[in-house]
Amino acid sequence: MWLKQLAVLNFKNYAEATLHFAPEVNAFTGANGAGKTNLLDAIHYISLCKSFFNPIDSQQIRQGADWFMVQGEFDKDGQADTVACSIKRNQKKQFKRNKKAYTRLADHIGLFPLVMVSPSDSAIVTDGSEERRRFIDNVISQTDLAYLDGLIAYNKCLAQRNSLLKQAPKGGKLDNSLLEVLDMQLVELGMPIFEKRQAFMAQFIPEFDTHYRFLTETAETVSLVYESQLMRGPFMTLLEQQLERDRILERTTVGVHKDDLLFSIHGDMPLKKFGSQGQQKSFLIALKLAQYSFLHRQKGFKPLLLLDDIFDKLDDKRTRKLMQLVSADDFGQIFLTDTDSIRINRIFAEIDRKVRVFEINGGAAHQLGNA
């Protein structure tokens, strides 16, 4: 699978642009703020129905305009698919594949899988557990639509249970019959999520280890561990044991919404506290490359790989190793950004791989050379 063409209208800082891509490596170069990352985000939109950076769709509309459109033409085993997303202010997002509108955006997820590596990924290490759960859910959802549906239903049930707990102090009494129903639903919906996350991590961790060792040449030891309260006992038992605490805090304190990933370096030292910027970035890149390998194996074809400002905080040795890896046959079409077109051409000349370079300047894209 690869993206042949991308067209944007009134998207972020672009009034209008059309780009034709190579099936291998494509690079967007230019000064900071020129709009390189915006093109990656446009690709993310047509693949996953949303921005990678901003959940508010209307904020992607170019200043002074009332709407935007992003359209891409994919080639999947010789079959052409045209995907278009358009948004007008104060109106519902329109998403179409081959001119046919989706009734559910969720039905599009996974058809054109994608992995994005960005400086904002640092939040996976530095921020709370919600960021790490979002990472897990993003990967599994691209391979399992039932998982995404189950997650939506679980979060809805969780919100109802939390609402009931908040209302109890006002009325002075908890509706135990309703609580019992919600607990049963929460367990019924939560257990498949837990089991699928466990199964995913069993496959994912070896992939992560392989990529991290390649990038760093085993310069340091790191570990990745899935942690869930549901490993401590039956979900229903945990809910019953924590009920009094839940009533005091007015929220549900056990469940898969509390799952986390533990990142460690040099044994059991937290990566967030003891890892250097370079080590954290290598960890995150290995995490995303493992995501790519998992999606490739599950889908049977190669996802898109988007690398935003990837050379920042990586030394030359790790940069070269990374480019060698992603330019190999295990990877498909790649999009990357950098401020320096000369550096891009030099790196890919050193590893003897072709790259199509686009110079980006103030919302305009110009292809350099003939690659």
N, C-alpha and C positions, 0 to 999 in steps of 0.2 A: 504494500500500500504506500502511495506517496501523493503529495499535494502538487498538482501541476501548475495551478494558477490561483492567485489571491487578488480580489478586488475589494477596495474599501471606499466608502463615500461618507463624508462627515464623521469619520471615526477618530475621536481624540484630536490630534493635531493635523490630521489628514483631511483635506477637502476632497481629493480624489487621487487614487493611485491603483495601478494594476501591475502586478509582478508575475513573471513566468519563472518557475523554479527548475533546478536540476534535481534529478532523483537521488543524488547523493548529498553533498554538503553545500549549504547556502549560508552566506554570512552577511549580516547587516553591519556596516561600519559607519562611523561618524562621531561627532562630538556628543557629549552628554546633553540630553534634552532635545536631540534632533528628532527622535521618534523611533529609534531602533526597537526598543522594548514594546512599543505600541503595536508593531507588526507581529511580534510573537504573541501578544495578547489577542490580536485578531484571529490568529490561527487557533489559539486556545478556545475562543468563542465558538467557532464553527465546529470544533471537535467535541467540546464539553458543555455547550450552551450557556457559558458564563465567562466573565472575566476572571483571570487568575488573581488579579490584584484588588479589584473593587467590586463588592457584591451589588452595588446600586447601578442598575443598567443605564438609567438616564444620565448618569455622570460621565458616560463614555461618549455622549453626543458632543460634536465639535462646538466650540463656543460660537454663539450666534446662529446656530442651526436648530432645527426642530426635530430632526430625526437622523439616524445613521443606518447604514447597511454594510454588512460584511458578507462576501460570497467567496466560496472556494470550490475548485474543481479537483476532485480526487480521482486517482486511478487505482483500482483494486482488481488485480489479476486481469488487466485489460478492459475492465468495465468502468465506464465513467459515471461518477456520482457528483451532482452539483448540490451543495449545501448553502443555504442563505439564511441570514439572521437580520431582521430589521426591527427597529424600535422607534416609535414616535413618542414624544413627551406626553405623559399622562395616559398612555395607552398600553395594552398588553403586548408583550414581546411576541413577534411572529417568527416562527422557525420552520423552514421548509427543506425537504430533501427531494430533489428532482421535481420541484414546483408543487409538491404535495405537502400540505401543512400537517404538523404533528398534533395529535390530540393530547398527548402527554410528552413533555420534554424528556422524561425519564427513558422513553423508548429509543431515544437517540444515543444515550450514553453507552459507550462501548463499541459502537459501530466503527468509529475512527479513533482508536485509542491513542493517547498522547502522554508523554512524560515531560514535565517542565522543571528545569533546574534554574533557580533564581537566587540572588542575594537575600531575598525575603524569606527563603527557606530557613534562615538562621532561627526564626521563631520556633521551628520544630524542636530545636535544642534549648533555646533560652526561655521560651514562654511556657504556659501551663499545659496540662495534659490534654486539653481540648484540641490543641494543634496537632499532637501526635495521633489522637484518635481520628482526626480529620484526614491525616495522611493515610492511615490504614483503610478508612472507609472509601477514600477516593480510589485506591488501588482495587479493592475487592469489587466496588460498584461497577467498574469498567469491565468486569468479567462475569458478574452475577447480578442480573436485574432483580431477582427475588430478594437478594440481600438488601438492595437499596429500598425496595418496597417495605421490607421488614423493619429496616432502620427508621423509616418515616413513621410507620405505625407505632413502633416502640416509643419514639420521642413524643408522639401525640398522647399515648397512654401515660407516659411519665409526666407530661404537663398536667393531665387531669388529676393524677395522684397528688402532685404538688399543690394544685389548686385546692383540693379537698383538705390537705394538711393546713393550708393557710386559713381556710374558712373555719376550722374547728375551734380555735380560741374565741372567735367572735360569737359562735353559737354555744360555746361551752361544752359541746359534746361532739365526738367524732362519729360519723355515720359508718359504723363497723361493717354493715352489710355491703355498702358501696365500696369500702376499702377492700373487702375480701374479693370482690369481683375484679377490681383494678389490680390487686396483687396477682391474681391468677392470670390475668391478661399480660401483665408485665413479665411474669415468668415464662409464659407461653411464647411471647415475642422475643424475650431477651436471650433465652437459651440457644436458639439457632444462631444468633449473632455471635455469642460467645464461642460456640463450636466452630463457626466458620472463621472467626479470627484466629483461633488456635490452629486450625488446619492451614490457614494462610501463613502464619508465622513459622510453622514447621518447614514449609517450603522456602520461605523468604529468607530466613536467617543464613542458611548455607550460601545462597546467592550473594547476600551482603558480604559475608566473610571473604568470598572469592574476589569480589571487586575491590574491597578495601586492601586486601593483600597485594593485588596487582598495582594499585595506585601508589601504595606506600612502600612496596617491596618489604613488607612486614617490619617496617621501622618501629612500630609500636603495637601493642596488643589492645584490642578494643572488644567490647561485648555489647550485644543487643538482646534485651530480655522483655518478653511480654508479661505484663502484670495485670491480674484481674482478681477482684474480690471473690468471684465465683469459683476460684480455685480452692477456696477455704471451706466450702460446704454447699449444700443445696441452696439454690436461690431463694426459695420460699422460706427456708429456715433463717437465712440471713435477714430477710425482710421482717420476720417476726421478732428476731432478736434486737433489731435496730428501731423498732416502732417507737419506743419512748423517746429515743434521741431524735427521730424524724419529727415527732410531734413538737418537741422543744424548738428544733431548728426550722420547722415548717417546710421541710423539703426532704426528698428521698436521698438517703446517704449511701445506699448500696445498689449496685447494678452495673450493667455494661457501660453506662454513661460515666463511670468512674475508672474505666480501664486506662492503662498507661503503658508506655514503652520506657524502659530504663536504659540509658546510654552511659557506658562506663569506659574508662581508659586506664591502662596500667593496673589491671586487676579490678578492684571495686571502687575506683575513684571516679566521681561524677564527671562526665565530659564537660558539662556546663561550667563547672568550677575549675577543673584542672587541665582542660584541653586548650591548646593555643588556637588562634584564629585559623591557622593553616590546618591543624588537626581536625577542628570542627568542620571546616569546609570539606576536607577529604572524607570525613564521616558522612556528611550530608550528600556529597556526590555519589558515594558508594551506595547510600540508601536509595537514591533515585535511579541509579543504574540497576540495582537489584529489582526495583519496581519495573523497569523496562524489561528485564529478563523474565520476570514473572508474567507480565502481560504478553510478551512474545510467545512464551510456552503455552499459555492458556488460550490465546486467540488463534494461534497457528500462523500468524503473519506479524511483520515487524511494525510496531507503533512509530509515530513521529517522536523525535527527540528534540526538545528546545532547550538551548543552553544560553542563559542570559548573563552577560558579564562574567563569564566563567573563569577568566584568567586572573581576576582580582583575588589577591591573597593566596594564590598558588605559585610556588616557585617554578622555574623553567623545567626542571626535571619532571615534576608531577604534571605540569601542563602537557609536556610531550607525551608522557605515558597515557594521559587521558585521551589525547587526540589519536594516538595509535589505537587505543582500545575502541573508541566509538567509530573510527573509520574502518574497522575490520568488518568482515562479512556478517558477523552476528548482529550488526546494527544496520538500520535502513536509512531513511532520509533524515538529515540533521539540519537544524536552523540554529545559528548562533549569532551573538552580538559582541562587538568589540569596538573600542575607540580608534584602533590602529589597523588600517587595511594592509600596511606593509608587514606588520607582525603576523596577520592572518596568512598572507601569501607565503611568508617565510616558513611558518610552522608546517603548512601543508606541503610545501616543496620538500622540506626535510624528510617527511614521511611518505613522499611520492604519492599524494592523493590530490585529485582535482577539487577545486572549490569555486563556486560561483559567488562573486562578491558584488553587493549592492551598496553604493555610497548613499547615505541618508542625510538630508540636509533640510531642516525646517519643514518637515512633512512632505518632502519630495524624495523619490527613490530613483537612482540611476545605476544601471548595471555597468560594472567595470570589466573590461576584457571580454573574452569570448567563451569562457568556461561554462 
